[in-house]
Amino acid sequence: MKLRRVMVGAALVAPLVVGGFVLARDGNGEQSGPTAAQPPAPEVVVAEVVTRPLSESAEFTGALSAVQTVELRPRVGGYIDSVKFAEGGFVKAGQVLFQLDARTYEATLARTQADLKQAEERSTLAKSRFERGEKLVAEHVISQSDFDVLKAELAESRAHVESARAAVRSAEIDLQDTKVRAPISGRVGQALVTPGNLVSGGTAGATLLTTIVSVDPFYVYFDVDEPTYLRFASAGPQSRQADGRIQPVPVRVALLGDDGFPHEAKLDFLSNKVDSGTGTARARAVLSNPDGRLSPGLFARVRLETGPSRDTVLIDELAVGTDQQGRYVLVVRSDGTLEQRRVELGASDSGLRTVVKGLSSGERIVLKGLARPGMKVTPKLVAMAKTQRTEGGRP
């Protein structure tokens, strides 16, 4: 029995090891030795939220469309002699793209020119006879009726001359049209007909030779919701042009793979009706394309300014966490502890995400590091826009 009491007493005074702390207690359970130093608070990467003036905006999806699109068809029929362009390249208005066999049209022009010459000679003869008739009828050598015949012959010969001239002009146009030219400048498509093939022209069933699309500027078509439509459609006279159209409104455009919205455009058209089935209205912006690298049909994201400029909070999406209740960030309090804050995010701008609700100017949030709400941390301050995403994020 005494041996058992000795063992229990020894156990009570032995050092007690719990986690990383070493505690010594006496037989009464009180701490009898000095406490080990507390470990330093873990270091986490934090950044102060960015605040800058931004206009109220809304984002939509759309597609690029050429301002001008031409399906090139010949005005006259014939056999294709040659194709004079590089498929997929740029062409200028007036450039010859296809050459048709012109021999038949050259012969037709020669014949009509001969007919014109013959008509002019007959007209000259009729004029001479008319002038002699004027003298003879004045001297009562011929009757008035004979003179009227000479007058009619002169008028008829002059009409034949005009008809022959029109035939020559028509033949000249047909001959010119054997050279099929680009009606607009732009990027040409595939040659759908190769040399040696017979094509028809001048009718609704004329053969399609190729297509041409203009390249600068481009239209960006997109559909806006009802609130956005009403905001612009109900604008006062100061927001309208003299012809009733809306004043050009700044628009930002992003293509697939773009960071942010790097392309500038102007809203220049808003439909006169709303689709009752979708609750949207068609809108159009004009986008410059000086280098010609854009093509019709490309997908585009459009940011349309819908309100005045105001101070807006922006953060790196790397700082945003998600749970069942929604999105949140970890805010660093003044005492170094972390607070979980629910946030409502808006559109992106220059690689950062706008915060509609939840954060204020000057607050610091965790970007990376093992952290949880209520935890005390040692903040390592970095710039929000210079965060290195390749190092991984906060789980």
C-alpha positions as a printed NumPy array, in Angstrom:
array([[   0.   ,    0.   ,    0.   ],
       [   2.857,    2.431,    0.782],
       [   4.511,    1.502,   -2.516],
       [   1.347,    2.471,   -4.411],
       [   1.179,    5.881,   -2.723],
       [   4.805,    6.575,   -3.634],
       [   4.15 ,    5.786,   -7.288],
       [   1.071,    8.051,   -7.461],
       [   3.001,   10.906,   -5.876],
       [   5.816,   10.494,   -8.356],
       [   3.35 ,   10.655,  -11.218],
       [   1.85 ,   13.894,   -9.927],
       [   5.163,   15.747,   -9.8  ],
       [   6.517,   14.441,  -13.109],
       [   6.665,   16.926,  -16.087],
       [   3.463,   17.005,  -18.16 ],
       [   3.959,   17.227,  -21.943],
       [   1.02 ,   18.536,  -23.985],
       [   1.547,   19.384,  -27.71 ],
       [   4.439,   21.847,  -28.042],
       [   4.097,   23.164,  -24.491],
       [   6.021,   21.68 ,  -21.494],
       [   4.17 ,   22.036,  -18.183],
       [   5.363,   20.869,  -14.724],
       [   2.825,   20.407,  -11.942],
       [   3.24 ,   19.6  ,   -8.255],
       [   1.248,   17.133,   -6.317],
       [  -1.61 ,   19.609,   -5.899],
       [  -1.976,   20.06 ,   -9.7  ],
       [  -0.492,   23.623,   -9.757],
       [   2.078,   24.696,  -12.316],
       [   5.461,   24.581,  -10.605],
       [   7.896,   25.491,  -13.428],
       [   8.307,   28.3  ,  -16.028],
       [   6.087,   28.17 ,  -19.165],
       [   7.75 ,   27.553,  -22.557],
       [   7.708,   30.482,  -25.065],
       [   4.606,   30.716,  -27.253],
       [   5.271,   29.93 ,  -30.968],
       [   5.134,   32.98 ,  -33.296],
       [   1.942,   33.645,  -35.229],
       [   2.096,   32.114,  -38.739],
       [   2.989,   34.443,  -41.577],
       [   0.401,   34.998,  -44.341],
       [   0.493,   37.152,  -47.445],
       [  -1.972,   40.031,  -47.236],
       [  -2.754,   43.057,  -49.417],
       [  -4.7  ,   46.24 ,  -49.   ],
       [  -7.784,   46.459,  -51.208],
       [  -7.487,   48.701,  -54.259],
       [  -9.863,   51.652,  -54.502],
       [ -10.258,   53.641,  -57.698],
       [ -13.058,   55.472,  -59.528],
       [ -15.002,   53.256,  -61.91 ],
       [ -18.196,   53.849,  -63.85 ],
       [ -21.218,   51.674,  -63.212],
       [ -21.306,   49.019,  -65.892],
       [ -22.985,   45.843,  -67.062],
       [ -21.484,   42.933,  -68.991],
       [ -23.009,   41.113,  -71.951],
       [ -21.949,   38.531,  -74.503],
       [ -21.963,   39.164,  -78.226],
       [ -20.222,   38.497,  -81.513],
       [ -18.28 ,   40.433,  -84.133],
       [ -19.823,   41.197,  -87.505],
       [ -18.397,   42.875,  -90.595],
       [ -19.826,   46.267,  -91.488],
       [ -19.901,   45.227,  -95.156],
       [ -20.21 ,   41.708,  -96.548],
       [ -20.273,   40.988, -100.286],
       [ -21.081,   37.787, -102.142],
       [ -19.159,   38.363, -105.35 ],
       [ -21.009,   37.249, -108.505],
       [ -20.245,   38.081, -112.156],
       [ -22.449,   40.546, -114.043],
       [ -21.879,   38.662, -117.287],
       [ -21.517,   34.982, -118.062],
       [ -18.605,   33.153, -119.608],
       [ -15.614,   30.953, -118.964],
       [ -13.15 ,   31.832, -116.19 ],
       [  -9.739,   32.6  , -117.663],
       [  -7.818,   33.316, -114.453],
       [  -8.077,   33.991, -110.715],
       [  -6.007,   37.002, -109.688],
       [  -5.971,   37.04 , -105.874],
       [  -4.545,   35.143, -102.93 ],
       [  -7.275,   33.34 , -101.02 ],
       [  -7.717,   34.712,  -97.519],
       [  -5.71 ,   37.847,  -98.256],
       [  -6.592,   41.524,  -98.346],
       [  -7.973,   43.141, -101.496],
       [  -8.706,   46.752, -102.398],
       [ -11.854,   48.162, -103.951],
       [ -11.527,   48.011, -107.757],
       [  -8.916,   45.256, -107.76 ],
       [  -9.462,   42.596, -110.461],
       [ -10.172,   39.238, -108.834],
       [ -11.432,   37.104, -111.763],
       [ -10.878,   37.416, -115.51 ],
       [ -13.508,   35.966, -117.845],
       [ -12.947,   35.04 , -121.49 ],
       [ -13.559,   38.397, -123.2  ],
       [ -13.347,   37.435, -126.898],
       [ -17.1  ,   37.186, -127.448],
       [ -17.668,   40.551, -125.776],
       [ -14.88 ,   42.158, -127.797],
       [ -16.557,   40.943, -130.999],
       [ -19.919,   42.27 , -129.851],
       [ -18.369,   45.662, -129.143],
       [ -16.772,   45.751, -132.612],
       [ -20.115,   44.938, -134.25 ],
       [ -22.008,   47.631, -132.323],
       [ -19.309,   50.191, -133.14 ],
       [ -19.741,   49.341, -136.851],
       [ -23.514,   49.691, -136.519],
       [ -22.996,   53.089, -134.915],
       [ -20.754,   54.222, -137.751],
       [ -23.321,   53.066, -140.308],
       [ -26.099,   54.885, -138.464],
       [ -24.037,   58.079, -138.308],
       [ -23.408,   57.943, -142.084],
       [ -27.091,   57.497, -142.777],
       [ -27.876,   60.357, -140.471],
       [ -25.398,   62.572, -142.315],
       [ -27.057,   61.689, -145.643],
       [ -30.503,   62.352, -144.219],
       [ -29.373,   65.742, -142.966],
       [ -28.039,   66.723, -146.394],
       [ -31.275,   65.702, -148.088],
       [ -33.243,   67.633, -145.501],
       [ -31.181,   70.801, -146.034],
       [ -31.69 ,   70.59 , -149.843],
       [ -35.368,   69.967, -149.281],
       [ -35.637,   73.161, -147.251],
       [ -34.437,   75.191, -150.258],
       [ -36.6  ,   73.32 , -152.747],
       [ -39.793,   73.633, -150.738],
       [ -39.126,   77.345, -150.35 ],
       [ -38.852,   77.625, -154.168],
       [ -41.976,   75.454, -154.548],
       [ -39.973,   72.845, -156.453],
       [ -41.182,   70.048, -154.144],
       [ -44.386,   69.748, -152.244],
       [ -44.742,   70.192, -148.524],
       [ -45.533,   66.517, -148.119],
       [ -42.257,   65.519, -149.792],
       [ -40.405,   67.858, -147.46 ],
       [ -42.169,   66.317, -144.427],
       [ -40.879,   62.903, -145.52 ],
       [ -37.321,   64.228, -145.598],
       [ -37.795,   65.735, -142.149],
       [ -39.058,   62.441, -140.74 ],
       [ -36.164,   60.531, -142.306],
       [ -33.71 ,   62.877, -140.603],
       [ -35.354,   62.37 , -137.191],
       [ -35.397,   58.596, -137.69 ],
       [ -31.719,   58.518, -138.647],
       [ -30.818,   60.499, -135.55 ],
       [ -32.782,   58.038, -133.402],
       [ -30.873,   55.163, -135.011],
       [ -27.631,   56.887, -134.075],
       [ -28.674,   57.208, -130.431],
       [ -29.744,   53.557, -130.36 ],
       [ -26.433,   52.476, -131.857],
       [ -24.533,   54.553, -129.301],
       [ -26.478,   52.89 , -126.478],
       [ -25.633,   49.477, -127.917],
       [ -21.958,   50.419, -128.001],
       [ -22.107,   51.614, -124.396],
       [ -23.796,   48.372, -123.314],
       [ -21.16 ,   46.308, -125.128],
       [ -18.402,   48.338, -123.485],
       [ -19.908,   47.706, -120.035],
       [ -20.202,   43.965, -120.719],
       [ -16.581,   43.891, -121.841],
       [ -15.487,   45.742, -118.7  ],
       [ -17.487,   43.302, -116.588],
       [ -15.408,   40.387, -117.864],
       [ -12.943,   41.711, -115.302],
       [ -14.686,   40.908, -111.998],
       [ -13.492,   43.528, -109.505],
       [ -13.734,   43.826, -105.734],
       [ -16.555,   46.265, -104.888],
       [ -15.141,   46.912, -101.39 ],
       [ -11.812,   46.696,  -99.617],
       [ -11.422,   43.856,  -97.137],
       [ -10.433,   40.244,  -96.667],
       [ -11.344,   37.885,  -99.477],
       [ -12.436,   34.289,  -98.962],
       [ -11.903,   31.109, -100.942],
       [ -12.132,   31.092, -104.737],
       [ -15.225,   28.976, -105.307],
       [ -14.685,   28.733, -109.087],
       [ -11.392,   27.831, -110.757],
       [ -10.181,   28.668, -114.311],
       [ -11.921,   26.814, -117.127],
       [ -15.341,   26.714, -115.493],
       [ -18.422,   28.299, -117.05 ],
       [ -20.228,   30.82 , -114.873],
       [ -23.542,   32.596, -115.31 ],
       [ -24.073,   36.236, -114.522],
       [ -26.476,   39.13 , -114.514],
       [ -29.37 ,   37.305, -112.831],
       [ -30.472,   36.186, -109.381],
       [ -28.947,   32.801, -110.168],
       [ -25.513,   34.185, -111.018],
       [ -22.613,   31.995, -109.925],
       [ -21.058,   32.779, -106.539],
       [ -17.334,   33.358, -107.05 ],
       [ -16.12 ,   34.307, -103.564],
       [ -16.97 ,   36.487, -100.55 ],
       [ -15.394,   39.675,  -99.214],
       [ -15.791,   41.158,  -95.735],
       [ -14.682,   44.607,  -94.627],
       [ -12.159,   44.601,  -91.781],
       [ -12.123,   48.076,  -90.258],
       [ -14.202,   48.907,  -88.37 ],
       [ -16.224,   45.96 ,  -87.026],
       [ -19.661,   45.808,  -85.476],
       [ -20.14 ,   44.074,  -82.124],
       [ -23.738,   42.904,  -81.736],
       [ -25.033,   41.971,  -78.289],
       [ -28.348,   41.762,  -76.427],
       [ -29.061,   43.97 ,  -73.4  ],
       [ -31.593,   43.298,  -70.653],
       [ -34.707,   45.394,  -70.059],
       [ -33.31 ,   47.639,  -67.272],
       [ -30.308,   48.544,  -69.442],
       [ -32.536,   49.114,  -72.466],
       [ -34.85 ,   51.406,  -70.498],
       [ -31.894,   53.365,  -69.141],
       [ -30.804,   54.313,  -72.665],
       [ -34.13 ,   54.266,  -74.516],
       [ -35.692,   56.733,  -72.061],
       [ -32.729,   59.127,  -72.205],
       [ -33.611,   62.783,  -72.64 ],
       [ -32.911,   65.006,  -75.668],
       [ -29.452,   65.858,  -74.325],
       [ -28.512,   62.19 ,  -74.756],
       [ -29.768,   62.042,  -78.336],
       [ -28.271,   63.074,  -81.638],
       [ -30.07 ,   65.424,  -84.034],
       [ -31.523,   62.459,  -85.96 ],
       [ -32.873,   60.846,  -82.768],
       [ -30.192,   58.213,  -82.295],
       [ -28.517,   57.797,  -78.919],
       [ -25.24 ,   59.566,  -78.316],
       [ -22.187,   57.269,  -78.653],
       [ -21.538,   55.585,  -75.297],
       [ -18.124,   54.154,  -74.298],
       [ -17.973,   50.365,  -74.502],
       [ -15.144,   48.002,  -73.561],
       [ -14.735,   44.742,  -75.47 ],
       [ -12.823,   41.571,  -74.62 ],
       [ -12.117,   38.691,  -76.969],
       [ -11.333,   35.102,  -76.067],
       [  -8.09 ,   35.007,  -74.095],
       [  -8.007,   38.728,  -73.311],
       [  -7.2  ,   39.86 ,  -69.788],
       [  -9.808,   42.412,  -68.811],
       [ -11.453,   44.504,  -71.524],
       [  -8.598,   45.98 ,  -73.581],
       [ -10.53 ,   47.08 ,  -76.704],
       [ -12.326,   50.412,  -76.915],
       [ -15.619,   50.747,  -78.795],
       [ -18.662,   53.01 ,  -79.011],
       [ -22.325,   52.083,  -78.705],
       [ -24.008,   53.478,  -81.819],
       [ -27.288,   51.563,  -82.167],
       [ -30.1  ,   50.365,  -79.902],
       [ -33.066,   48.442,  -81.283],
       [ -36.51 ,   50.024,  -81.387],
       [ -38.136,   47.065,  -79.651],
       [ -37.637,   44.431,  -76.952],
       [ -38.088,   40.742,  -77.695],
       [ -40.985,   39.649,  -75.481],
       [ -39.723,   36.069,  -75.515],
       [ -36.246,   36.786,  -74.174],
       [ -36.721,   40.195,  -72.543],
       [ -33.685,   41.54 ,  -74.405],
       [ -33.024,   44.14 ,  -77.091],
       [ -30.362,   44.149,  -79.772],
       [ -27.537,   46.669,  -79.389],
       [ -24.484,   47.4  ,  -81.507],
       [ -21.06 ,   48.9  ,  -80.887],
       [ -18.413,   50.01 ,  -83.391],
       [ -14.947,   48.533,  -82.82 ],
       [ -11.845,   49.65 ,  -84.718],
       [  -9.609,   46.984,  -86.245],
       [  -6.686,   48.816,  -87.867],
       [  -4.389,   45.784,  -88.022],
       [  -7.072,   43.575,  -89.593],
       [  -6.548,   40.677,  -87.19 ],
       [ -10.193,   40.334,  -86.168],
       [ -12.744,   38.279,  -88.098],
       [ -16.55 ,   38.143,  -88.24 ],
       [ -18.187,   35.669,  -85.882],
       [ -15.647,   35.941,  -83.06 ],
       [ -17.127,   35.681,  -79.567],
       [ -16.89 ,   38.884,  -77.548],
       [ -17.6  ,   40.073,  -74.018],
       [ -18.941,   43.597,  -73.787],
       [ -18.844,   45.975,  -70.827],
       [ -21.299,   48.824,  -71.201],
       [ -21.151,   51.895,  -68.975],
       [ -24.565,   52.343,  -67.369],
       [ -23.923,   54.994,  -64.726],
       [ -21.599,   57.701,  -63.41 ],
       [ -18.125,   57.117,  -61.982],
       [ -17.746,   56.279,  -58.262],
       [ -15.041,   54.932,  -55.948],
       [ -14.973,   51.143,  -56.229],
       [ -13.14 ,   48.474,  -54.202],
       [ -11.203,   45.884,  -56.225],
       [  -9.488,   42.715,  -55.074],
       [  -7.575,   39.795,  -56.504],
       [  -9.847,   36.773,  -56.966],
       [  -7.088,   34.719,  -55.353],
       [  -8.291,   36.069,  -52.005],
       [ -11.855,   34.842,  -52.458],
       [ -12.982,   31.63 ,  -50.796],
       [ -16.264,   29.782,  -51.289],
       [ -18.398,   27.688,  -48.97 ],
       [ -22.027,   26.651,  -48.819],
       [ -23.114,   30.133,  -47.794],
       [ -21.351,   31.88 ,  -50.667],
       [ -18.144,   33.82 ,  -51.188],
       [ -15.952,   35.305,  -48.497],
       [ -12.558,   36.811,  -47.762],
       [ -10.44 ,   36.837,  -44.61 ],
       [  -9.966,   40.372,  -43.308],
       [  -7.007,   41.194,  -41.035],
       [  -8.163,   43.086,  -37.938],
       [  -6.029,   45.679,  -36.193],
       [  -4.978,   43.109,  -33.549],
       [  -3.74 ,   40.659,  -36.213],
       [  -6.655,   38.218,  -35.973],
       [  -8.661,   37.154,  -38.999],
       [ -12.331,   37.853,  -39.654],
       [ -14.411,   35.989,  -42.195],
       [ -16.297,   38.554,  -44.308],
       [ -19.033,   37.765,  -46.819],
       [ -18.595,   39.646,  -50.116],
       [ -20.627,   40.284,  -53.235],
       [ -18.484,   40.493,  -56.346],
       [ -19.053,   42.443,  -59.539],
       [ -17.33 ,   42.62 ,  -62.91 ],
       [ -13.609,   42.291,  -63.581],
       [ -11.399,   45.272,  -64.326],
       [  -7.714,   45.159,  -65.302],
       [  -7.239,   41.72 ,  -63.77 ],
       [  -9.003,   42.543,  -60.479],
       [ -12.57 ,   41.882,  -59.39 ],
       [ -14.873,   44.665,  -58.225],
       [ -16.538,   44.276,  -54.83 ],
       [ -20.15 ,   45.403,  -54.713],
       [ -20.619,   44.781,  -50.991],
       [ -18.568,   43.595,  -48.013],
       [ -15.292,   45.549,  -48.043],
       [ -14.228,   49.132,  -47.49 ],
       [ -11.273,   51.203,  -48.579],
       [  -8.112,   50.637,  -46.516],
       [  -8.937,   47.1  ,  -45.326],
       [  -6.392,   44.319,  -45.712],
       [  -7.266,   40.79 ,  -46.789],
       [  -5.409,   37.472,  -46.891],
       [  -4.165,   36.433,  -50.317],
       [  -2.171,   33.298,  -49.487],
       [  -1.227,   31.148,  -46.559],
       [  -2.78 ,   28.647,  -44.16 ],
       [  -5.366,   30.709,  -42.333],
       [  -8.785,   30.436,  -40.731],
       [ -11.217,   32.827,  -39.047],
       [ -10.16 ,   33.901,  -35.516],
       [  -6.558,   32.937,  -36.084],
       [  -3.804,   35.403,  -35.122],
       [  -1.317,   35.903,  -37.963],
       [   1.796,   37.814,  -38.889],
       [   0.84 ,   39.751,  -42.069],
       [   3.301,   40.029,  -44.947],
       [   2.068,   43.008,  -46.941],
       [   2.304,   42.95 ,  -50.751],
       [   0.708,   44.977,  -53.529],
       [  -2.676,   43.65 ,  -54.659],
       [  -1.884,   43.816,  -58.371],
       [   1.523,   42.094,  -58.028],
       [   0.384,   38.874,  -56.411],
       [   2.169,   35.844,  -57.836],
       [  -0.564,   33.408,  -58.743],
       [   1.862,   30.613,  -59.523],
       [   2.679,   30.066,  -55.857],
       [  -0.748,   28.651,  -55.108],
       [  -3.633,   30.053,  -53.1  ],
       [  -5.201,   29.814,  -49.752],
       [  -7.259,   26.625,  -49.411]])
